[in-house]
Amino acid sequence: IFKFSDDATVKVLYGEAFQEPAPLQLFGGWNGRAANPDLKPEEASNLEFIFMYQGAYILHDISVFRAKYKNVIKEEAENAGSRNITGLEYRARFNIKNVFLGLPDIDGYFYYTYTDSESSITYNHVEQEWNEKKSSLGDIAQHKVNVGLNWPLRDNFELNLRLNYVGQRDFYSRNPLRAQGDVLDSYYTLDLNANYRWESVSLSLKVKNLTGE
């Protein structure tokens, strides 16, 4: 961690981890599930660079990361291939003056994530086997956005809005729908929470997925 000033900071993070195979994958079960007692642990490493800057009203947080996975444990109880995940995240937290004078500031956040996920193997639906060919891992959206806003309307009443957006996604490589060229559409949800406080009592009304998306 290196501080350029009271307002700017740079962080470099590195981590390694492993995950043992589940007992069901090692030894199987009564239902005849595929098992492999020679499975190796799945290993992961991650390198991340983060820049943080505190402005007058906004805290900016930008990170770039690269994660690598090897000895990936597949659903057939096999170690096969590797995966590389590259991404960028921008996070902002802000405070702005309330339009209603005398009330606390409006505060909120904005998060954006870009993710590129690559697998060293691809499922061939014609031959029904895995091939050594790079492709998108699938099931991970390249673009995601989260926005939150907390707005005091009175001393004892405030509204909280949250927006969650998930971009278009490929299906997982082995999913037959991917072989047909189908994709998972993007979507968003909007949640509302109204909170009223009266002395030592707090009453909240929450509406999830306000637009019925």
C-alpha positions in Angstrom: 0.0 0.0 0.0 1.4 3.4 -1.0 -0.1 6.8 -0.2 0.7 9.5 -2.6 -1.2 12.0 -0.4 -4.0 12.2 2.1 -6.4 11.9 -0.9 -4.7 9.2 -3.2 -3.7 5.7 -2.5 -2.4 2.8 -4.6 -2.7 -0.9 -3.5 -1.2 -4.0 -5.0 -2.7 -7.3 -3.8 -1.6 -10.9 -4.5 -3.2 -14.0 -3.2 -3.2 -17.8 -3.7 -5.7 -20.4 -2.7 -6.7 -24.0 -3.3 -9.9 -26.0 -2.9 -10.0 -29.7 -2.2 -12.4 -31.8 -4.3 -15.7 -32.6 -2.6 -15.9 -36.1 -1.0 -18.7 -37.0 -3.4 -16.4 -36.4 -6.4 -13.5 -38.3 -4.8 -15.5 -41.4 -3.7 -18.9 -41.2 -5.4 -22.2 -42.1 -3.8 -25.0 -44.6 -3.6 -26.5 -43.2 -6.8 -23.5 -44.2 -9.0 -22.2 -40.7 -9.5 -18.8 -40.5 -11.3 -15.9 -40.4 -8.8 -12.1 -40.1 -9.0 -10.0 -40.7 -5.9 -7.0 -39.2 -7.8 -8.5 -35.7 -8.2 -6.1 -32.9 -7.4 -7.0 -29.7 -5.6 -8.1 -26.8 -7.8 -5.6 -23.9 -7.5 -6.1 -20.2 -7.9 -3.9 -17.1 -7.9 -5.0 -13.5 -8.2 -3.1 -10.2 -8.8 -4.9 -6.9 -8.4 -4.0 -3.2 -8.7 -6.2 -0.6 -7.0 -6.2 3.2 -7.1 -8.3 5.2 -4.7 -8.9 8.9 -4.7 -11.0 10.9 -2.2 -12.6 13.9 -3.9 -14.7 16.7 -2.4 -17.9 14.6 -2.7 -16.9 11.3 -4.3 -14.6 8.5 -3.2 -13.2 6.9 -6.4 -12.0 3.3 -6.3 -10.6 1.7 -9.5 -9.1 -1.8 -9.7 -7.7 -4.1 -12.4 -7.3 -7.8 -11.7 -6.2 -11.1 -13.2 -7.1 -14.4 -11.7 -5.8 -17.8 -12.9 -7.2 -21.2 -12.1 -5.5 -24.6 -12.8 -6.4 -28.2 -12.2 -10.0 -27.1 -12.7 -12.4 -29.7 -11.4 -15.1 -30.5 -14.0 -18.5 -32.0 -13.4 -17.2 -35.4 -14.6 -14.9 -35.6 -11.6 -11.8 -34.8 -13.7 -9.0 -32.2 -13.5 -9.0 -30.5 -16.9 -7.8 -27.3 -18.3 -7.3 -23.9 -16.9 -9.3 -20.6 -16.6 -8.2 -17.0 -16.8 -10.4 -14.2 -15.5 -9.5 -10.6 -16.4 -11.5 -7.7 -15.2 -11.9 -4.0 -14.2 -14.0 -2.5 -11.4 -15.0 1.0 -10.7 -16.6 1.9 -7.4 -17.8 5.3 -6.3 -19.4 6.5 -3.1 -20.8 10.0 -3.0 -22.5 12.6 -0.8 -24.5 15.5 -2.2 -26.5 18.3 -0.6 -30.1 17.5 0.0 -32.6 19.5 -2.0 -34.6 19.8 1.2 -32.6 22.2 3.3 -31.8 21.2 6.9 -31.9 17.5 6.2 -28.9 15.1 6.0 -27.0 14.7 2.7 -28.1 12.3 0.0 -25.6 9.5 -0.1 -25.2 6.6 -2.5 -22.9 4.4 -4.6 -22.2 3.4 -8.2 -20.4 0.1 -9.0 -19.4 -1.1 -12.5 -17.6 -4.4 -13.3 -16.2 -5.6 -16.6 -15.2 -9.3 -16.6 -13.6 -11.4 -19.4 -13.6 -15.1 -18.6 -11.7 -17.6 -20.7 -11.5 -21.4 -20.5 -8.7 -23.4 -22.1 -11.1 -26.2 -23.0 -14.4 -26.2 -25.0 -17.2 -28.8 -25.1 -17.8 -30.2 -28.6 -21.5 -31.0 -28.8 -21.1 -33.0 -32.0 -18.4 -35.3 -30.7 -19.8 -35.0 -27.1 -16.3 -34.5 -25.6 -14.1 -31.7 -24.4 -11.5 -30.3 -26.8 -8.3 -28.2 -26.1 -9.7 -25.0 -27.5 -10.0 -21.6 -25.9 -13.5 -20.1 -25.5 -15.6 -18.0 -23.2 -16.3 -19.8 -19.9 -20.0 -18.7 -19.9 -22.5 -17.9 -17.2 -20.5 -14.7 -16.3 -21.8 -11.4 -17.6 -19.1 -9.1 -19.1 -20.9 -6.0 -17.7 -22.6 -5.5 -14.4 -23.8 -2.3 -12.7 -25.1 -1.6 -9.2 -26.5 1.8 -8.1 -27.8 2.7 -4.7 -29.3 6.0 -3.4 -30.4 6.9 0.1 -32.5 10.0 0.2 -33.7 11.6 3.5 -37.1 13.3 2.9 -37.8 14.2 6.5 -35.9 13.9 9.8 -37.6 10.5 10.4 -38.4 9.3 6.9 -36.0 8.2 4.1 -36.2 6.3 0.8 -33.6 3.9 -0.5 -33.4 2.8 -4.2 -31.2 0.1 -5.6 -30.6 -0.8 -9.2 -28.9 -4.0 -10.3 -28.0 -4.6 -14.0 -26.6 -7.8 -15.4 -25.5 -7.8 -19.0 -25.9 -10.5 -21.7 -24.2 -13.8 -21.0 -23.2 -16.9 -22.9 -24.4 -20.2 -21.6 -21.9 -22.6 -20.0 -19.8 -24.4 -22.6 -21.6 -27.8 -22.1 -25.1 -26.4 -22.2 -26.8 -27.5 -25.4 -28.4 -24.0 -25.8 -25.0 -22.6 -26.4 -24.4 -24.9 -29.3 -27.6 -23.5 -30.8 -26.2 -19.9 -30.6 -28.6 -18.9 -27.8 -27.5 -16.4 -25.1 -29.0 -15.3 -21.7 -30.5 -11.8 -22.1 -29.5 -8.9 -20.0 -31.8 -7.8 -17.2 -32.2 -5.3 -14.4 -34.0 -5.1 -11.1 -35.1 -2.1 -9.1 -35.7 -2.3 -5.3 -37.3 0.3 -3.1 -37.2 0.6 0.7 -39.1 3.2 2.6 -38.0 3.6 6.3 -39.9 5.6 8.9 -38.6 6.1 12.5 -40.7 7.2 15.4 -38.8 7.4 18.7 -37.4 3.9 19.4 -39.6 2.3 16.7 -38.6 1.8 13.0 -41.0 0.8 10.3 -39.8 -0.3 6.8 -41.7 -1.1 3.7 -39.7 -3.0 1.1 -40.7 -3.6 -2.5 -38.3 -6.0 -4.5 -38.2 -5.9 -8.3 -40.3 -2.8 -8.5 -40.8 -3.0 -12.3 -41.6 -6.7 -12.4 -38.5 -7.4 -14.6 
